Amino acid sequence: MSNHSIAVLVGSLRADSSNKKLARAIERLAPKDVSFQYADIGALPLYNQDDEQPLPEPVADFKALVNAAHGVLFVTPEYNRSIPGVLKNAIDWGSRPYGKSSWAGRPSAVIGTSPGATGTAMAQQHLRNILAGQGSPTLTTPEAFLQFKEDLIDDQHAFTNAGTRDFVQGWLNRYLEWVRKLSA
């Protein structure tokens, strides 16, 4: 894969977000010719169709970042058995205005972590359903549900467990193959 850009949407706004840590650890596993561009979804106003023309500047910047990317990586926590509202808001803005969706045809992948034993399984399923409705071809296998523990990722954004690192590396490799195939 040569000079490919991945837009990263982390569904948590917390400064010490475990999902932000996960995104950084995944980025560290990526080959040098793949760049990760992080979207600031917290800067987006709440979606309101009345505000589409002209697009607010943070929305225009967000859409430009996603539109320039070869793929999108969604790293989401699970809030009340679904995705966080801030992530849904970003998806809504990315789909608008009508006919100018940033998601259609853009390969995506979904991963996340939470303290619960099932990781973010429910949130990931909901997110895959939303992305299917937006026409974003989403990597379906392998799925990655990671239980977050304090020692999962160190201060240098590295996985501390070799088995977890190898699993996530395989997941990332499969996603990057998916991006290469669909963006060719």
Disulfide bonds with the S-S distance in Angstrom:
none
